[in-house]
Amino acid sequence: MIVLKIIGWVLLGLLALIIAVLCIKVVVSVEYSEKRTEVFVKWLFLKIPLYPAKKKEAATGEESKTEEKPTEAAKKQSSAGPLKLLYEAEGIDGLIEIVKRVFSYLGTFFGGLFRAFIIEDFQLDVCCAKKDAAATAIYYGEVSAALFPMLGAIASGCTMKNYDINIYPDFLARYSEASFYLRLHVVPIRLVGITLALVFKLLFKVLVGLVIKISRTKNGSPEVQQNKESNTKNNNKTKE
């Protein structure tokens, strides 16, 4: 009995430690200029450079991509059976319903994922320059029309604490220049919660419904037979 209590307390301590570690924010820094580009991640005492990447890491990444291709093809082949059964049971409407649910949950997931990031500092400096003054003015308008709506969408979608955006035309410069600095953070436990919510929805609201409809197809219910007859009639009409 004492041993079980000790094991229980140890497990609770490990769970509390994992939760505490996941509550520590992960910081991502991106710096770009004409001279250098750096991207790195900081978490706890670790500082992991993401760019520039090493050549060996790039090679291993390409090998992993080539190895993943057969598995993706195998997944597609394995998923063809259930989808075909669902089509026979519910027709095209059933497939559309499943696809709508999946995309709806994915949209909610990515929206929550985007809002989980907090932008601590964002600095953007863009100098617009062309051969002559007229071309510079036109180019400045094009760059402003492209960047400002995108930056507005980012500012409305997530929290930005400090930002400075400077886009200007330079009629004396010979070429355009751009530089920016981005520093953001995210709390890992928020990402875990958002991911678990997505997995729960996909498992219990999509997969379970798919299994039920497939089981109805195998049992041969009257509604399934009617859907099959309607599908065959529609196929015959399209062939004619």
Salt bridges, closest charged atoms under 4 A:
GLU31 OE2 - ARG36 NH2 3.13
GLU38 OE2 - ARG36 NH1 3.54
GLU90 OE2 - ARG216 NH1 3.21
GLU97 OE2 - ARG101 NH2 3.05
GLU97 OE1 - LYS213 NZ 3.19
GLU120 OE2 - LYS25 NZ 3.29
GLU120 OE1 - ARG183 NE 2.95
GLU120 OE2 - HIS185 ND1 2.62
GLU223 OE1 - ARG216 NH2 2.59
